[in-house]
Amino acid sequence: METTHDSISFLMMMVLAWALPFLSAFPSQADQVLYNGIHLPDPWPSADRAPTREPMPVPYLDHPPDVIPIDVGRQIFVDDFLIEKTDLKRTYHAAEYWRGNPVLKPDRPWEEGTASQDHPAPTAMVFSDGVWFDPQDRLFKMWYMGGYCDSTCYATSKDGIHWEKPKLDVVPGTNIVLKRGRDSSTIWLDLNEKDPLRRYKMFAYMRDENKGMLSIFFSNDGLHWGDCVAASGALGDRSTVFFNPFRSVWVYGIRDYAPKTIGRFRRYWENPDVLVGAKWDAGGPPFWVGADTLDSQRADLKTPCELYNLDAVAYESIIIGLFSVWRGQPKDRAKPNEICIGFSRDGFHWQRPVHEAFIPVSEKYGDWNWGNVQSAGGCCLVVGDKLHFYVSGRSGVAGSPASGVSATGLATLRRDGFASMDADDVERTLTTRPVRFSGKHLFVNASIARGELRVEVIGPDGKGVADLTRDACIPVTGDGTRLAVRWKATADLSSAAGQDVRFRFHVRNGSLYSFWVSPDTSGASYGYVAAGGPGFTGPTDTAGSAADE
């Protein structure tokens, strides 16, 4: 039989398609360039770091790309990756608790539960689990621990504030969707999944079965999970999973423990196939991250900190990580974990510019979150001009390490509001590194209520691009998370598209949070929207201003 070039190519493609999931567990990433111009090191991920408390090195900050492509997402100033020069002052911002917390309380008989005979532990808390906005049903959906380590329950909301616990048919008359003893769990709404039966994915650490590994379940509706389809390699409880869409890989954050050096920490394992990626040999996944020397100890304990949990998600052009930091175990109080923030532009290396709590534990006995605070799977949702962070809170029991009542609360942050670049009444500037884009319309997220912001475009020759100068820029004023930037003599940035240019932002009496170049006048960023939000139809912002309608 004659073999044609096309048939050989087809056979090669078939072989590669079959082999890729197996090869990619130990891939060569030499010269792989990410969406933002970062070259991945080889080998990937780095396997030469023993568990350590030293802060994690971030290679792409030490050696940023010569030119940064910015077509994906809002460009956020959480680090110096984008900045060549500035005299603006950077301020990092913590989330703020919603005044009506908690938004979800244990108030059903099956949520009562006990941690011990002496200390009841009514529980309705996200223990990672997941909070997502489902664009198909146009609902906020929450999965949470119902009863202390007892079952997985489900709640819905139309506004993200007021939650209902529907009566379902899994355990008739209750909102239980999985009646099995459990510890932590991650639930992922996978909007990229082509098989509708695998649209929802659950990775659960079961107390009664598959102990020491994650049990994996699929569901088409998030309610009916059926049987476990696979079990992971060996790991510790509180291990979590997230999807990195920038590289299309599932990442297993494997909790391990080194009692004499770093305590609790995370190992890393990735694969484009969620089930193939669930298999590894003990000790095979390399050290990823733990608490470091910059994490402050509690004054009342003097105990070295440990990384209790890590949830992560793609947000706009970066990955955000919510680090639950354990600061020691008092004898008379539940673990006072609290959430810190970290950022990654390659999905592995974390920069943690601040080590203070992003979402803190309360120090006032009697508060719903006095005992412990931890994050939800999916991390945050985009709700109008705000980010919603759902967290567990344990009230604790005075004089005991018991959890007490465990509930779910809400903290909010301005959209893109992790860091601002601030100017006083003297005009100050920020000049980006060389960037390249294909869009036409420049937008900023800025608070310029009392001053103004202007932008100029600097060409490859170091000179201002005609009609895109500072003086030709119409001053931007006001406070908004999607403000258009325009110039007097031109409608858009077409003359600079495809070139290596710099933006120079001139700011007086105001704060700049992010910028992006959109192909649309709507201001759609085409970046990732974490766990979604009203107005978005998929995993990225293709809606722009239409999301506000």
Beta strands, then each sheet from edge to edge (+ up, - down):
strand 1: 68-69
strand 2: 75-76
strand 3: 83-86
strand 4: 89-92
strand 5: 96-97
strand 6: 124-134
strand 7: 139-146
strand 8: 151-157
strand 9: 163-164
strand 10: 176-178
strand 11: 182-189
strand 12: 200-206
strand 13: 214-219
strand 14: 230-231
strand 15: 240-244
strand 16: 249-258
strand 17: 263-271
strand 18: 287-290
strand 19: 306-316
strand 20: 318-326
strand 21: 338-344
strand 22: 372-375
strand 23: 381-383
strand 24: 386-394
strand 25: 406-414
strand 26: 419-423
strand 27: 428-432
strand 28: 435-436
strand 29: 441-458
strand 30: 476-485
strand 31: 502-508
strand 32: 510-518
strand 33: 528-529
sheet 1: 1+ 28+
sheet 2: 2+ 32- 26+ 4-
sheet 3: 2+ 32- 29+ 30-
sheet 4: 2+ 32- 29+ 31- 27+ 3-
sheet 5: 5+ 25- 24+ 22-
sheet 6: 5+ 25- 24+ 23-
sheet 7: 9+ 8- 7+ 6- 11- 12+ 13- 14+
sheet 8: 9+ 8- 10+
sheet 9: 15+ 16- 17+ 18-
sheet 10: 21+ 20- 19+ 33-
end
